[in-house]
Amino acid sequence: MIYPKCANGKDQFITATGHVRPCCWLSDRPERNEYQQFECDKFDITKTPYDEIVNVHLKNWIDNLMSNPESAGPTCKTHCSAIADNLKNPLTKVIESV
Ligand code: SF4
């Protein structure tokens, strides 16, 4: 299961070329094939309004990740495969502490 920390809308990363990524953890290593999907016009702030990137394209990417967790890349599996404390509700924390 993936619990994307980027779903909070606060972790976006913008590259030097103006491409928005959901977070700064996605690797630039070509062999991991994680960042290339954001190297296109729909994530480029010089070609697409920032609001559209975040509220449409990035939201769709995160929604797809959550509904198809098996599609997650190695970085997402490493960083977001466990529930982060800030995503847990107080009841979950109480249940886990018992
Ligand atoms: S590692 Fe993946 S799921 Fe986690 S915040 Fe970054 S893009 Fe989102």
Residues whose N, C-alpha, C, O or C-beta is under 5 A from the ligand:
A	BS01	SF4	P4 K5 C6 P22 C23 W25 T75 C76 H79 C80
